């Protein structure tokens, strides 16, 4: 996931725990990586299914809403 400007972050989610790390401005991500772009607030809202406007060329948010769940 990346903000529209400023810092970029990579979230790696799998069967185990999700991991996050900050990316350098020139650091590339692997081919096939789903990318979301938006403000932190919009990304947060979108992941919680509360609106938000994000650039989602691969349909990741729709797949997340269909199969994912935010749990505490």
KAJO-V590823 format. One line per field, one symbol per residue. burial: + if it has 16 or more other ideal C-beta (glycine too) atoms within 10 Angstrom, else -. Layout:
# KAJO-V590823
burial: ???
This chain:
# KAJO-V590823
burial: ++-----+-+-----------------------+-+-+---++-+++----+-+-+---++--+--------
